[in-house]
Amino acid sequence: MNTIYLVRHAENIANLTKEFSHRLVDYSLTPKGIIQAEQTAIYFKDKQIDEIYASPLKRARETAAIIAQELHLPVSVLEQFREVNVGVLEEQPPDAENWALHERILQDWREGRHSSTFPKGENYTMLLARMRSGLREISANKHDQRILVVAHGGIITCTISDLCPNIDIEQLLHIENQNCSITEIELTIDGDHMEATLKQWASFEHLHGYAAEFVSGTYQFETQS
């Protein structure tokens, strides 16, 4: 068994503009994001982390680099931890219509319609497969390791219920996966079988001051009067 810390990246410009960002849109951290990553690094200083991995997107790599500098560890970049592939939505404006499509597909996934696919992007089955592939790769032939992965709110939130059986996903979804929030799982791999136990979900108690002034990760639809 290994302990995996799934850390959402710190704030970047796309969090403010609400742009979709899988590959083409790739921003660095904001000044607030840098502070969030620095506070997260301090949190992990006494956690005896053995390895650090990151998604290839700048916001994840930069967050991981700040943590790694504090912990005196290298960062390994893994393609499997990239954010959800929203396909052509990344080339479209982040308006209400496109965000509504995004939310409909995520709702399909939550309701078990896993073949629902982003136009020229991926469906849930594909997303879960690459998340499992990434976790398997970083855990292979390791025992009692404490491994930190800097990834994205979408891939973490969408896959957690299949990674960790017997959790109440609807209850978890009431807690938004904020920038630099930490999800802790205990991961066991036995041959082809993978199972995780959720120990902590989307905790951001380590953040304070300006760093804890969060911006929602999704488009806020105007309420019609």
C-alpha positions in Angstrom: 0.0 0.0 0.0 1.1 3.5 -0.8 -0.2 6.9 0.3 -1.0 9.2 -2.6 -1.6 12.9 -2.2 -3.6 14.3 -5.1 -3.0 18.0 -5.2 -5.0 20.3 -7.4 -2.7 22.9 -9.0 -2.5 26.5 -7.7 -4.5 29.4 -9.4 -3.7 30.3 -13.0 -5.3 32.7 -15.4 -7.8 30.2 -16.8 -9.3 30.0 -13.3 -10.2 33.7 -13.7 -11.2 33.7 -17.4 -13.0 30.3 -17.2 -11.3 29.1 -20.3 -11.2 25.4 -21.0 -7.6 24.2 -20.7 -6.4 20.7 -21.7 -3.5 21.3 -24.0 -3.7 24.4 -26.2 -4.5 26.8 -23.4 -1.6 26.6 -21.0 -1.1 29.5 -18.5 1.4 30.0 -15.7 0.4 30.6 -12.1 -1.0 34.0 -10.9 0.8 35.8 -8.0 -1.9 34.3 -5.7 -1.2 30.9 -7.2 2.4 31.2 -6.3 1.5 32.0 -2.7 -0.9 29.0 -2.6 1.9 26.7 -3.9 4.3 28.1 -1.3 1.9 27.5 1.6 1.2 24.0 0.2 4.9 23.3 0.2 5.2 24.3 3.8 2.3 21.9 4.7 4.2 19.0 3.1 7.5 19.8 4.6 7.1 17.3 7.5 5.0 14.7 5.6 8.1 12.7 4.5 7.2 12.7 0.8 9.2 10.3 -1.3 8.3 11.3 -4.8 6.6 14.2 -6.7 4.8 13.9 -10.0 2.9 16.5 -12.1 0.7 16.9 -15.1 2.5 18.4 -18.1 0.5 21.6 -18.0 2.3 24.7 -16.7 0.1 25.4 -13.8 0.7 21.9 -12.5 4.4 21.8 -13.2 5.0 25.2 -11.6 3.0 24.2 -8.5 5.0 21.0 -8.2 8.3 22.8 -8.7 7.6 25.2 -5.8 6.7 22.2 -3.5 9.7 20.2 -4.8 12.1 23.1 -4.0 10.9 23.1 -0.4 11.2 19.3 -0.1 14.5 19.0 -2.1 13.0 16.5 -4.5 12.8 16.3 -8.3 9.5 16.4 -10.3 8.6 13.8 -12.8 6.0 14.8 -15.4 3.4 12.3 -16.4 1.0 12.7 -19.4 -1.7 10.6 -17.7 -2.4 13.3 -15.1 -3.3 16.0 -17.7 -6.7 17.6 -17.3 -9.9 16.3 -18.9 -9.7 16.4 -22.7 -12.7 18.6 -23.6 -11.8 18.5 -27.3 -13.0 21.3 -29.4 -14.4 23.2 -26.4 -10.8 24.3 -25.7 -10.9 26.3 -29.0 -14.3 27.9 -28.2 -15.1 30.9 -26.0 -15.9 30.1 -22.4 -19.4 31.3 -22.6 -22.6 30.0 -21.0 -23.5 27.8 -24.0 -20.2 26.0 -24.0 -20.1 25.6 -20.2 -23.6 24.2 -20.3 -22.4 21.5 -22.7 -19.4 20.8 -20.4 -21.7 20.4 -17.4 -24.1 18.2 -19.3 -21.3 15.8 -20.1 -20.0 15.7 -16.6 -23.6 15.1 -15.4 -23.9 12.2 -17.8 -20.7 10.7 -16.3 -22.0 11.0 -12.8 -25.3 9.3 -13.8 -23.4 6.4 -15.4 -23.5 7.4 -19.1 -19.8 6.9 -19.4 -19.8 6.8 -23.2 -20.9 10.5 -23.4 -17.9 12.2 -25.1 -16.6 15.7 -25.5 -16.6 16.6 -29.2 -13.2 15.4 -30.5 -12.2 14.8 -26.8 -12.6 11.9 -24.4 -15.3 10.1 -22.6 -15.3 8.9 -19.0 -14.1 5.4 -19.7 -11.0 7.0 -21.4 -10.4 9.4 -18.6 -10.6 6.8 -15.9 -8.3 4.5 -17.8 -5.5 7.1 -18.1 -5.9 8.1 -14.4 -5.6 4.4 -13.4 -2.6 4.1 -15.7 -0.9 7.0 -14.1 -1.5 5.8 -10.6 -0.3 2.3 -11.5 2.9 3.7 -13.1 3.8 5.8 -10.1 3.0 2.9 -7.6 4.6 0.0 -9.5 6.8 -2.2 -7.2 6.6 0.3 -4.4 5.4 -0.2 -0.8 4.8 2.3 2.0 5.7 5.2 -0.1 4.3 8.7 0.2 3.8 10.1 -3.3 2.5 13.5 -4.3 0.8 14.2 -7.6 -0.1 17.7 -8.8 -3.0 17.4 -11.2 -6.3 19.0 -11.9 -9.7 19.4 -10.4 -11.5 17.8 -13.2 -9.6 14.5 -13.4 -9.4 14.2 -9.6 -13.1 14.9 -9.0 -14.5 12.9 -11.9 -12.5 9.7 -11.1 -12.5 9.6 -7.3 -15.7 7.6 -6.9 -14.4 4.8 -9.1 -11.0 4.9 -7.5 -12.5 4.7 -4.0 -15.5 2.4 -3.7 -18.2 2.9 -1.1 -17.9 6.7 -0.9 -20.8 9.1 -1.2 -19.8 11.1 -4.2 -22.9 13.4 -3.9 -21.7 14.4 -0.4 -18.2 15.0 -1.6 -19.3 17.2 -4.5 -20.7 19.7 -1.9 -17.0 20.5 -1.2 -15.4 22.1 -4.3 -11.9 21.0 -5.2 -10.2 24.4 -4.7 -6.8 25.5 -6.0 -4.1 23.6 -4.0 -6.6 21.5 -2.2 -5.3 18.1 -1.1 -7.0 14.7 -1.5 -5.3 11.8 0.3 -5.9 8.2 -0.7 -4.3 4.9 0.3 -3.7 2.9 -2.8 -3.3 -0.8 -3.1 -2.4 -2.6 -6.3 -2.6 -6.4 -6.5 -1.9 -7.6 -10.0 -4.7 -6.2 -12.2 -6.7 -5.1 -9.2 -6.5 -1.5 -7.9 -8.4 -0.2 -5.0 -8.1 3.0 -3.0 -9.4 4.2 0.4 -10.2 7.9 0.7 -8.6 9.4 3.8 -9.1 13.1 3.0 -11.1 15.0 0.4 -10.2 18.4 -1.1 -8.7 19.8 2.2 -7.6 23.4 2.0 -7.1 24.1 5.7 -3.4 24.7 5.1 -4.1 27.8 3.1 -4.7 31.1 4.7 -4.9 34.9 4.0 -4.9 35.9 0.4 -4.2 32.4 -0.7 -7.6 31.2 0.7 -9.6 33.7 -1.3 -10.7 31.2 -3.9 -12.2 31.6 -7.3 -14.7 28.9 -8.4 -13.4 26.6 -11.0 -16.6 26.6 -13.1 -18.7 29.2 -15.0 -21.2 30.9 -12.8 -24.6 30.9 -14.6 -26.7 34.0 -14.0 -29.9 33.4 -12.1 -32.9 34.4 -14.2 -35.3 36.8 -12.3 
